[in-house]
Amino acid sequence: MTQIFRQNHGLPNKVIPVAVDPGGNYFCFDFRISETHPSIVFFDHEIDALDKSNLTYVRPNITELLKDLRYLED
């Protein structure tokens, strides 16, 4: 992730994208509070970075996120 992307979209330092959704938004590890136990946040790239609401808390850690994943059958 380049510094230009961070500046243009308002992605804070210590927030690391790990997965992208079909709309170009990201699920991220958030290391801002803990450098060893990141929480999971959702980064919406279309919300104004100055608004500061472009990050939404998802789960306290990756283990909790994985527990909640479900397979959807057609």
MOPAC internal coordinates of N, CA, C and O (Angstrom, degrees):
PM7 1SCF
backbone

  N    0.0000 0     0.00 0     0.00 0    0    0    0
  C    1.4512 1     0.00 0     0.00 0    1    0    0
  C    1.5232 1   107.06 1     0.00 0    2    1    0
  O    1.2310 1   121.07 1   -58.06 1    3    2    1
  N    1.2904 1   115.57 1   121.94 1    3    2    1
  C    1.4541 1   118.83 1  -176.85 1    5    3    2
  C    1.5193 1   111.54 1   -81.86 1    6    5    3
  O    1.2310 1   121.49 1   -21.56 1    7    6    5
  N    1.3149 1   114.76 1   158.44 1    7    6    5
  C    1.4606 1   120.47 1   177.57 1    9    7    6
  C    1.5298 1   110.35 1   -63.22 1   10    9    7
  O    1.2310 1   120.10 1   146.59 1   11   10    9
  N    1.3284 1   117.42 1   -33.41 1   11   10    9
  C    1.4704 1   120.97 1   178.93 1   13   11   10
  C    1.5295 1   110.08 1   -63.04 1   14   13   11
  O    1.2310 1   120.17 1   136.72 1   15   14   13
  N    1.3387 1   117.29 1   -43.28 1   15   14   13
  C    1.4648 1   120.35 1   177.09 1   17   15   14
  C    1.5235 1   109.83 1   -60.38 1   18   17   15
  O    1.2310 1   120.57 1   134.35 1   19   18   17
  N    1.3211 1   116.52 1   -45.65 1   19   18   17
  C    1.4671 1   120.34 1   179.43 1   21   19   18
  C    1.5252 1   110.81 1   -58.12 1   22   21   19
  O    1.2310 1   120.48 1   135.27 1   23   22   21
  N    1.3194 1   116.69 1   -44.73 1   23   22   21
  C    1.4628 1   120.37 1  -179.01 1   25   23   22
  C    1.5251 1   111.54 1   -67.74 1   26   25   23
  O    1.2310 1   120.16 1   136.42 1   27   26   25
  N    1.3259 1   117.31 1   -43.58 1   27   26   25
  C    1.4671 1   120.82 1  -176.74 1   29   27   26
  C    1.5222 1   113.03 1   -69.20 1   30   29   27
  O    1.2310 1   120.36 1   147.83 1   31   30   29
  N    1.3246 1   116.91 1   -32.17 1   31   30   29
  C    1.4586 1   120.39 1  -175.08 1   33   31   30
  C    1.5247 1   113.67 1  -109.91 1   34   33   31
  O    1.2310 1   120.15 1   173.25 1   35   34   33
  N    1.3127 1   117.32 1    -6.75 1   35   34   33
  C    1.4543 1   120.07 1   176.43 1   37   35   34
  C    1.5145 1   114.96 1    78.65 1   38   37   35
  O    1.2310 1   120.15 1  -157.43 1   39   38   37
  N    1.3221 1   117.31 1    22.57 1   39   38   37
  C    1.4620 1   119.62 1   177.18 1   41   39   38
  C    1.5246 1   108.44 1   -74.75 1   42   41   39
  O    1.2310 1   119.97 1   -61.22 1   43   42   41
  N    1.3307 1   117.67 1   118.78 1   43   42   41
  C    1.4697 1   120.19 1  -177.01 1   45   43   42
  C    1.5257 1   112.66 1   -67.39 1   46   45   43
  O    1.2310 1   121.15 1   -23.91 1   47   46   45
  N    1.3179 1   115.41 1   156.09 1   47   46   45
  C    1.4625 1   120.04 1   170.53 1   49   47   46
  C    1.5227 1   107.50 1   -61.88 1   50   49   47
  O    1.2310 1   120.70 1   -27.40 1   51   50   49
  N    1.3050 1   116.27 1   152.60 1   51   50   49
  C    1.4632 1   124.42 1  -179.36 1   53   51   50
  C    1.5234 1   113.22 1    71.52 1   54   53   51
  O    1.2310 1   119.89 1  -169.91 1   55   54   53
  N    1.3290 1   117.82 1    10.09 1   55   54   53
  C    1.4643 1   122.54 1   171.56 1   57   55   54
  C    1.5221 1   105.87 1  -114.14 1   58   57   55
  O    1.2310 1   120.97 1   -65.75 1   59   58   57
  N    1.3446 1   115.76 1   114.25 1   59   58   57
  C    1.4587 1   121.82 1  -170.54 1   61   59   58
  C    1.5300 1   110.59 1  -112.96 1   62   61   59
  O    1.2310 1   119.61 1   -63.96 1   63   62   61
  N    1.3347 1   118.35 1   116.04 1   63   62   61
  C    1.4702 1   120.87 1   177.58 1   65   63   62
  C    1.5276 1   111.02 1   -64.31 1   66   65   63
  O    1.2310 1   120.88 1   -41.95 1   67   66   65
  N    1.3369 1   115.92 1   138.05 1   67   66   65
  C    1.4638 1   120.26 1   178.54 1   69   67   66
  C    1.5180 1   112.75 1  -128.30 1   70   69   67
  O    1.2310 1   119.71 1   163.29 1   71   70   69
  N    1.3304 1   118.15 1   -16.71 1   71   70   69
  C    1.4642 1   121.45 1   178.76 1   73   71   70
  C    1.5203 1   108.55 1  -154.18 1   74   73   71
  O    1.2310 1   120.98 1   -34.03 1   75   74   73
  N    1.3246 1   115.74 1   145.97 1   75   74   73
  C    1.4668 1   120.89 1  -179.43 1   77   75   74
  C    1.5258 1   109.01 1  -116.11 1   78   77   75
  O    1.2310 1   120.68 1   -35.75 1   79   78   77
  N    1.3320 1   116.30 1   144.25 1   79   78   77
  C    1.4640 1   119.82 1   175.95 1   81   79   78
  C    1.5303 1   108.95 1   -94.94 1   82   81   79
  O    1.2310 1   119.49 1    -6.97 1   83   82   81
  N    1.3353 1   118.58 1   173.03 1   83   82   81
  C    1.4697 1   120.51 1  -177.51 1   85   83   82
  C    1.5320 1   114.12 1   -60.74 1   86   85   83
  O    1.2310 1   119.73 1   159.65 1   87   86   85
  N    1.3249 1   118.12 1   -20.35 1   87   86   85
  C    1.4576 1   121.32 1  -179.28 1   89   87   86
  C    1.5177 1   114.25 1   -91.16 1   90   89   87
  O    1.2310 1   120.24 1  -177.50 1   91   90   89
  N    1.3290 1   117.15 1     2.50 1   91   90   89
  C    1.4562 1   120.27 1   179.51 1   93   91   90
  C    1.5150 1   114.33 1    87.44 1   94   93   91
  O    1.2310 1   120.25 1  -167.66 1   95   94   93
  N    1.3276 1   117.12 1    12.34 1   95   94   93
  C    1.4634 1   121.94 1   175.60 1   97   95   94
  C    1.5238 1   108.32 1   -92.15 1   98   97   95
  O    1.2310 1   120.43 1   -15.28 1   99   98   97
  N    1.3181 1   116.78 1   164.72 1   99   98   97
  C    1.4608 1   120.08 1  -173.22 1  101   99   98
  C    1.5224 1   112.94 1  -126.07 1  102  101   99
  O    1.2310 1   121.16 1   -36.29 1  103  102  101
  N    1.3250 1   115.38 1   143.71 1  103  102  101
  C    1.4538 1   121.85 1   162.89 1  105  103  102
  C    1.5223 1   105.17 1   -91.85 1  106  105  103
  O    1.2310 1   120.67 1   -45.05 1  107  106  105
  N    1.3194 1   116.33 1   134.95 1  107  106  105
  C    1.4633 1   120.22 1  -171.28 1  109  107  106
  C    1.5244 1   111.90 1  -133.90 1  110  109  107
  O    1.2310 1   121.62 1   -27.56 1  111  110  109
  N    1.3256 1   114.50 1   152.44 1  111  110  109
  C    1.4615 1   120.94 1   165.22 1  113  111  110
  C    1.5263 1   106.27 1   -83.01 1  114  113  111
  O    1.2310 1   120.59 1   -46.94 1  115  114  113
  N    1.3186 1   116.47 1   133.06 1  115  114  113
  C    1.4623 1   121.62 1   179.47 1  117  115  114
  C    1.5263 1   108.84 1  -112.11 1  118  117  115
  O    1.2310 1   121.30 1   -75.47 1  119  118  117
  N    1.3235 1   115.11 1   104.53 1  119  118  117
  C    1.4606 1   122.12 1  -178.37 1  121  119  118
  C    1.5281 1   112.29 1   -96.05 1  122  121  119
  O    1.2310 1   119.40 1  -167.87 1  123  122  121
  N    1.3228 1   118.74 1    12.13 1  123  122  121
  C    1.4659 1   119.90 1  -175.37 1  125  123  122
  C    1.5224 1   112.84 1   -66.68 1  126  125  123
  O    1.2310 1   119.47 1   146.33 1  127  126  125
  N    1.3160 1   118.61 1   -33.67 1  127  126  125
  C    1.4631 1   120.96 1  -178.95 1  129  127  126
  C    1.5268 1   111.36 1   -92.09 1  130  129  127
  O    1.2310 1   120.69 1   137.26 1  131  130  129
  N    1.3232 1   116.28 1   -42.74 1  131  130  129
  C    1.4639 1   120.60 1  -179.22 1  133  131  130
  C    1.5219 1   109.37 1  -130.25 1  134  133  131
  O    1.2310 1   120.53 1   -51.56 1  135  134  133
  N    1.3153 1   116.60 1   128.44 1  135  134  133
  C    1.4610 1   120.26 1   179.16 1  137  135  134
  C    1.5212 1   112.48 1   -81.80 1  138  137  135
  O    1.2310 1   119.83 1   174.53 1  139  138  137
  N    1.3305 1   117.92 1    -5.47 1  139  138  137
  C    1.4623 1   120.86 1  -179.98 1  141  139  138
  C    1.5262 1   113.36 1  -119.08 1  142  141  139
  O    1.2310 1   119.51 1   162.60 1  143  142  141
  N    1.3245 1   118.53 1   -17.40 1  143  142  141
  C    1.4616 1   122.43 1  -178.06 1  145  143  142
  C    1.5299 1   109.73 1  -133.96 1  146  145  143
  O    1.2310 1   120.56 1  -100.74 1  147  146  145
  N    1.3398 1   116.53 1    79.26 1  147  146  145
  C    1.4648 1   118.62 1  -176.18 1  149  147  146
  C    1.5258 1   112.75 1   -72.21 1  150  149  147
  O    1.2310 1   121.31 1   -34.69 1  151  150  149
  N    1.3081 1   115.10 1   145.31 1  151  150  149
  C    1.4629 1   119.78 1   170.22 1  153  151  150
  C    1.5264 1   107.65 1   -85.35 1  154  153  151
  O    1.2310 1   120.86 1    -8.70 1  155  154  153
  N    1.3241 1   115.95 1   171.30 1  155  154  153
  C    1.4578 1   121.61 1   178.94 1  157  155  154
  C    1.5254 1   107.86 1  -108.33 1  158  157  155
  O    1.2310 1   120.89 1   -50.81 1  159  158  157
  N    1.3317 1   115.91 1   129.19 1  159  158  157
  C    1.4574 1   121.49 1   178.22 1  161  159  158
  C    1.5236 1   109.31 1  -128.86 1  162  161  159
  O    1.2310 1   121.18 1   -20.53 1  163  162  161
  N    1.3280 1   115.35 1   159.47 1  163  162  161
  C    1.4598 1   122.52 1   176.50 1  165  163  162
  C    1.5164 1   107.52 1  -108.83 1  166  165  163
  O    1.2310 1   120.62 1   -53.23 1  167  166  165
  N    1.3190 1   116.42 1   126.77 1  167  166  165
  C    1.4611 1   122.47 1  -178.93 1  169  167  166
  C    1.5230 1   109.50 1  -105.37 1  170  169  167
  O    1.2310 1   120.47 1   -65.69 1  171  170  169
  N    1.3284 1   116.70 1   114.31 1  171  170  169
  C    1.4650 1   122.34 1   177.96 1  173  171  170
  C    1.5205 1   107.89 1   -94.73 1  174  173  171
  O    1.2310 1   120.58 1   -70.31 1  175  174  173
  N    1.3235 1   116.50 1   109.69 1  175  174  173
  C    1.4650 1   120.75 1  -174.16 1  177  175  174
  C    1.5269 1   113.29 1   -73.17 1  178  177  175
  O    1.2310 1   119.72 1   168.91 1  179  178  177
  N    1.3307 1   118.14 1   -11.09 1  179  178  177
  C    1.4644 1   120.35 1  -177.85 1  181  179  178
  C    1.5264 1   113.50 1   -92.53 1  182  181  179
  O    1.2310 1   120.15 1   170.82 1  183  182  181
  N    1.3145 1   117.32 1    -9.18 1  183  182  181
  C    1.4660 1   120.34 1   178.22 1  185  183  182
  C    1.5211 1   108.36 1   -86.96 1  186  185  183
  O    1.2310 1   120.41 1   -42.67 1  187  186  185
  N    1.2966 1   116.82 1   137.33 1  187  186  185
  C    1.4617 1   122.76 1  -178.17 1  189  187  186
  C    1.5235 1   110.60 1   -55.72 1  190  189  187
  O    1.2310 1   120.75 1   -53.08 1  191  190  189
  N    1.3068 1   116.17 1   126.92 1  191  190  189
  C    1.4651 1   121.70 1  -178.73 1  193  191  190
  C    1.5238 1   111.94 1   -60.72 1  194  193  191
  O    1.2310 1   119.96 1   148.66 1  195  194  193
  N    1.3106 1   117.69 1   -31.34 1  195  194  193
  C    1.4618 1   120.29 1  -179.68 1  197  195  194
  C    1.5201 1   111.67 1   -69.02 1  198  197  195
  O    1.2310 1   120.80 1   158.04 1  199  198  197
  N    1.3232 1   116.07 1   -21.96 1  199  198  197
  C    1.4590 1   121.65 1   179.10 1  201  199  198
  C    1.5327 1   110.88 1   -69.71 1  202  201  199
  O    1.2310 1   120.30 1   153.70 1  203  202  201
  N    1.3248 1   117.03 1   -26.30 1  203  202  201
  C    1.4682 1   124.30 1   179.72 1  205  203  202
  C    1.5220 1   113.35 1    66.69 1  206  205  203
  O    1.2310 1   119.62 1  -172.21 1  207  206  205
  N    1.3267 1   118.34 1     7.79 1  207  206  205
  C    1.4608 1   119.67 1   178.64 1  209  207  206
  C    1.5277 1   111.20 1  -104.08 1  210  209  207
  O    1.2310 1   120.54 1  -162.90 1  211  210  209
  N    1.3384 1   116.57 1    17.10 1  211  210  209
  C    1.4535 1   118.93 1  -179.50 1  213  211  210
  C    1.5294 1   112.33 1   -80.86 1  214  213  211
  O    1.2310 1   119.98 1   178.00 1  215  214  213
  N    1.3337 1   117.65 1    -2.00 1  215  214  213
  C    1.4623 1   122.53 1   173.61 1  217  215  214
  C    1.5223 1   109.06 1  -112.67 1  218  217  215
  O    1.2310 1   121.16 1   -52.01 1  219  218  217
  N    1.3272 1   115.39 1   127.99 1  219  218  217
  C    1.4572 1   121.12 1   178.57 1  221  219  218
  C    1.5202 1   108.90 1  -120.69 1  222  221  219
  O    1.2310 1   120.52 1   -53.23 1  223  222  221
  N    1.3081 1   116.62 1   126.77 1  223  222  221
  C    1.4627 1   121.92 1   177.49 1  225  223  222
  C    1.5248 1   109.57 1   -61.95 1  226  225  223
  O    1.2310 1   120.36 1   -44.92 1  227  226  225
  N    1.3417 1   116.91 1   135.08 1  227  226  225
  C    1.4647 1   121.56 1   179.72 1  229  227  226
  C    1.5267 1   111.13 1  -113.28 1  230  229  227
  O    1.2310 1   120.19 1   121.62 1  231  230  229
  N    1.3214 1   117.24 1   -58.38 1  231  230  229
  C    1.4666 1   122.55 1  -178.68 1  233  231  230
  C    1.5281 1   109.18 1  -149.04 1  234  233  231
  O    1.2310 1   120.31 1   -20.93 1  235  234  233
  N    1.3385 1   117.00 1   159.07 1  235  234  233
  C    1.4631 1   119.56 1  -178.58 1  237  235  234
  C    1.5308 1   113.84 1   -70.28 1  238  237  235
  O    1.2310 1   120.59 1   158.45 1  239  238  237
  N    1.3482 1   116.47 1   -21.55 1  239  238  237
  C    1.4674 1   119.24 1  -179.74 1  241  239  238
  C    1.5246 1   109.68 1  -165.57 1  242  241  239
  O    1.2310 1   120.82 1    -7.63 1  243  242  241
  N    1.3191 1   116.03 1   172.37 1  243  242  241
  C    1.4678 1   120.89 1  -176.93 1  245  243  242
  C    1.5252 1   111.66 1   -65.85 1  246  245  243
  O    1.2310 1   119.82 1   146.37 1  247  246  245
  N    1.3189 1   117.96 1   -33.63 1  247  246  245
  C    1.4616 1   120.97 1   179.58 1  249  247  246
  C    1.5217 1   110.95 1   -60.74 1  250  249  247
  O    1.2310 1   120.45 1   135.05 1  251  250  249
  N    1.3192 1   116.75 1   -44.95 1  251  250  249
  C    1.4675 1   120.70 1   179.44 1  253  251  250
  C    1.5264 1   111.26 1   -66.55 1  254  253  251
  O    1.2310 1   120.23 1   143.98 1  255  254  253
  N    1.3104 1   117.16 1   -36.02 1  255  254  253
  C    1.4663 1   120.28 1   177.38 1  257  255  254
  C    1.5228 1   110.32 1   -64.84 1  258  257  255
  O    1.2310 1   120.27 1   133.13 1  259  258  257
  N    1.3163 1   117.10 1   -46.87 1  259  258  257
  C    1.4627 1   120.72 1  -178.66 1  261  259  258
  C    1.5250 1   112.18 1   -64.04 1  262  261  259
  O    1.2310 1   120.08 1   146.56 1  263  262  261
  N    1.3209 1   117.45 1   -33.44 1  263  262  261
  C    1.4689 1   120.91 1   177.23 1  265  263  262
  C    1.5234 1   111.43 1   -61.73 1  266  265  263
  O    1.2310 1   120.58 1   147.81 1  267  266  265
  N    1.3283 1   116.49 1   -32.19 1  267  266  265
  C    1.4630 1   121.12 1  -175.45 1  269  267  266
  C    1.5254 1   114.27 1   -88.45 1  270  269  267
  O    1.2310 1   119.94 1   172.10 1  271  270  269
  N    1.3197 1   117.71 1    -7.90 1  271  270  269
  C    1.4614 1   119.65 1   179.83 1  273  271  270
  C    1.5213 1   110.29 1   -70.93 1  274  273  271
  O    1.2310 1   121.09 1   -39.72 1  275  274  273
  N    1.3054 1   115.52 1   140.28 1  275  274  273
  C    1.4637 1   121.67 1   179.82 1  277  275  274
  C    1.5174 1   109.30 1  -132.36 1  278  277  275
  O    1.2310 1   120.89 1   -33.43 1  279  278  277
  N    1.3167 1   115.91 1   146.57 1  279  278  277
  C    1.4493 1   121.85 1   175.47 1  281  279  278
  C    1.5212 1   108.38 1   -85.18 1  282  281  279
  O    1.2310 1   120.36 1   -52.41 1  283  282  281
  N    1.3188 1   116.92 1   127.59 1  283  282  281
  C    1.4615 1   121.07 1   178.29 1  285  283  282
  C    1.5181 1   109.03 1   -99.21 1  286  285  283
  O    1.2310 1   120.88 1   -56.77 1  287  286  285
  N    1.3123 1   115.92 1   123.23 1  287  286  285
  C    1.4599 1   120.00 1   177.79 1  289  287  286
  C    1.5155 1   109.49 1   -87.02 1  290  289  287
  O    1.2310 1   120.91 1   -30.63 1  291  290  289
  N    1.3281 1   115.86 1   149.37 1  291  290  289
  C    1.4713 1   120.76 1   178.51 1  293  291  290
  C    1.5059 1   111.66 1   -71.22 1  294  293  291
  O    1.2310 1   120.10 1   180.00 1  295  294  293

